[in-house]
Amino acid sequence: MKPNPQLTLGPCLFNWPETMWRDFYFRMADESDFDRIYIGEPVCSKRLPFRNSVLPDILERMAAAGKTVILSTLALVTTKAERKTLQGQCDQDDWMIEANDLTALAFLKGRNHVIGPYINLYNEDSIEALSKRGASRFVLPAELSATTAAKLIKAAPDPTYELQIFGRLPLALSARCYHARLNHLSKDSCRFVCDQDLDGRDINSLIGQQFLAVNGIQTMSYGSQLLLEELPSLIELGIGAFRLSPHTGDMISIAKTIRALLEQEISAIEARKAIEKEMPNHHFINGFIHGQAGMKHVAQSLAV
Amino acid sequence: MTDQPLKSEALTPMELVCPAGTPAALRTAVDAGADTIYCGFRNETNARNFPGLNFSLKELQRGIDYAAQKRAKILVAINTFAQAGKTDLWKRSIDDVAQSGAHAAILADIGMLDYAARTHPDLRLHLSVQAAAANADMINYYAHEFGVKRVVLPRVLTVQEIAAINAEIACETEVFIFGGLCVMAEGRCALSSYCTGKSPNMNGVCSPPGDVSYEEYPDHLESSLSGITINQYPKGEAAAYPTLCKGRFESAGTTGYVFEDPVSLNAAHLLPALQKAGVTALKIEGRQRGKAYMAQVVASFRRAVDALSTGDNIPLETLLAPLTEGQKSTKGSYQKTWR
């Protein structure tokens, strides 16, 4: 019998205004029952000052509420300032780190950490190489199929495996900021225009097909991942934690619905209806986990 | 021992690293003046796993012999991420490179780097661009942990940043100067699999030809990838290959090339700056390219690199202009304004 899977909240990927970001995490501290909450700024280092100004208050509130907090770190680290920030985050023993760029390994010096979804994990040898260097939990990359995950976990069963089951999927990172580019601004003088799109900015094809979303230097799926019917199979193959990625809308309600599903208090169909009602603007997808194009929604059950 | 030369013109000439998709292309590149040729095995271990391309072990060995006659070196790219439950194919390929006499293996997967460093301590390792090592700390980590001797830098850095990296690291750097241009951090992009189910990391392909379609309309031609429109061209206008990130899209009423124009990289202009930045090797992209194209590109860059040592000025941009995709090229991230 597999242990009950954990429910986690991934880091907010969008440039929410400082107070909105703070109030969101205050509410998560006060009202949520996540087993783990990841907090940090994985996307853009220019947003860091707005995070750092309120982070101590959030951490204090989380600690008071007895929450397990993991600090999520930058996914693309290039500048001196970014390296220094990352080093500071890694070189401490108070909070566990989610490494989203392998640069973190240089600073963690073997400390126990989580490997985030931005680091390439496609085989058991990578898991072993990273486990040797302190990783104990792995968040699977977005494009991995359940079939691959099953093989990987079978070959390297010891660590905990986590998978995003709700929210837009991170697909790519660039040196270029697309929000700035779409607003005819340079990255250096971007005026933080990414704060205009609290769930990312939609990108459609020329004939109106809804396709992608941009979030600063990050490209995301237009569709929002939603894995519900798949959960029993995913638990069976060894996924130990399910991650929700924050969006505007009531994340507490989404978490409650998924918790109820995991506890088998409601069916997947009921859960889907509740989530569709809560997030009416989301177009739900699940192609990657079925080994198909990520943008697809596959109705068949998960074959592993 | 003689004194170290101090003048800038005494900089070590940069190594010209050229692609070869076939044994014939390898010989062409050697003959055209490449210092080093990179190629891959005919299987899923390399990121240009296209039909009709790549090398068997025997072909590799013949290629190494041919190159050796002209003092050229061979690198073997094992630069995809090994598939779960099938990593033996990648390990066997690494073993083959170690025994072949090739100069080095180019690896991206941390599991395979770990294997190579443990199993073949004498095998020279280069870090593939697919590993996206974009700063000195990460590069030094790879050098320290796995003995990596050279890092192919991702196309997210400016020339100034490259110079700063070189000042802080103990190993060599190689940079792309010509050919296709990834807009995203390499090896960290799932756009292709999001649209088609196949990606560079999992399948060695991006925006694969099997998923491409073109449809004629009365007034325009439309290119699509897995049914998603990537671009539309008015009648008579040349259509570019629908690489996903170089398509035209719409966002909040604005239409245009959201990610990147259909351009290719040409950093010919920047060769002196790259040399000053301490770059060891210059890499040309395009293992899928034909012999005639490659002969021209390699010969042109050979002249340019030699001219750099002698101080001659060569109008390289005009020399190479007809060879760039759609006649348009960019200096990419090497210039900060690109961002």
Interface residues (C-beta under 8 A of the other chain):
Chain A: L76 V77 T78 T79 K80 E82 R83 Q87 D101 L102 T103 L105 A106 F107 Y118 N120 Y122 N123 E124 D125 S126 I127 E128 A129 L130 K132 R133 P141 A142 E143 T148 A149 K151 L152 K154 A155 L169 L171 A172 L173 S174 A175 R176 C177 Y178 A180 R181 L182 S186 K187 D188 R201 D202 I203 N204 S205 L206 I207 G208 Q209 F211 L212 V214 T219 S221 G287 F288 G291 Q292 A293 G294 M295
Chain B: F81 A82 Q83 A84 G85 K86 T87 A108 D109 I110 G111 M112 L113 D114 Y115 A131 A133 A134 N135 A136 D137 M138 N140 Y141 E145 R155 V156 L157 E161 A164 V183 M184 A185 G187 R188 C189 A190 L191 S193 Y194 C195 T196 G197 S199 N201 M202 E222 S226 G227 I228 T229 I230 N231 Q232 C245 G247 R248 F249 E250 S251 A252 T254 T255 V258 F259 E260 S333 K336 T337 W338 R339
